[in-house]
Structure formats: structure tokens, C-alpha cells
């Protein structure tokens, strides 16, 4: 169907779910039948950044499988939206001038949704908008070796503290301690990563 499109006008549109079912990363490159294929988001960003050559691509922190962590901007309400009906009626067309326009379905019954850290039901076009915004803005999330070890240490520390303390407390006291510990963890992580 699209075999006449040039290669720079084609791209895949897939996402991988983490073990808990949440989409936190996006593949930008995949290998298919020996060929390296770019994601649609990467192709759109490449067209938008054509004046910068290919140097900008080198700054994208990809993992070994060609994925990168999505720095979510939010849900569908964080991106300007115009319905087909508004375009059909001639409304809001000035808003579309000199913009990158993504066309996609966001109606609730279409079931083209994915769980993300921002919402349990994020439409695919909003996922694409978040990825594209990351590529254009260049403010990527990076997971270095220090973060991996810090996360493991935090999990181990939480398990040890809660295991030792909760076994010595009454149910209500244990629940209150759990809430206090969780609140302190959240506060610490919020300060560390904002």
C-alpha cells in the first residue's frame, strides 16, 4: 500500500510494555530482515531538525535494544487538540499553521490506549506526541549505572527496614510506620529527581 513512499516518510509505531504492563520506553530503531528501521517519531523529528544534520541524533541516550526512556509531559490534555469536526467546520485552523500535526483517535471506546506512568489509558497518538516532544526538546531521561544501583539499594533498604520494624509493631502502629516510611521515600525521591 505504501511501497511508493520514500524511506524517510515511513516509520514504525510500536511500544514495549515493562513487566508491570506500563509503557516507560520507546523503541527508536529496530532491525527487520537485516535492515535498520526508524520509528515514526524519529522520522518526524529528523524532518523537523533537517537543518541540524544528523548530529542531534547522537545525543539520544538509547539502550542496547534501541529504546529510550520517555520523559512524559503528561496526558492528552497537555497537548493542543483539534477535533475533525472543528476542522471540517473551519474552526481552529489557524492553530494548525506551521505545526507538526499528529492525527490519531482518542475516543474512549476505540481501545487504542496504553498504560503509562501518567494515566492507565493513554491513547497511542499521545504516546507518539510525548516521544516526539522528547526528541525535539532534547531533554531525555537517562538511567545510568548509578541509578540502577541506587534503585536496588533503595528496594533492599525498604525491605529490610519494613521487615524488621513491622514485625515488632501492632497492626495500627505498623500501618502508620509504613505510611511514614513511604512518605519519606517519596519526599526523598522527589527532592532527588525534580
Secondary structure, DSSP 4 states (H G I P E B T S, - for coil): --TTS-GGG--B---BPPTTS-B-EEE-EEEETTEEEEBHHHHHHHHHTGGGTTGGGGGS---TTSEEE-----SGGGS----HHHHHTTTT-GGGTTS--------GGG--EE-BSS-SSEEHHHHHHHHHHHHHH-------HHHHHHHHHHHHHHHHHHHHHHTTS-HHHHHHHHHHHHHHHHHHHHHHH-
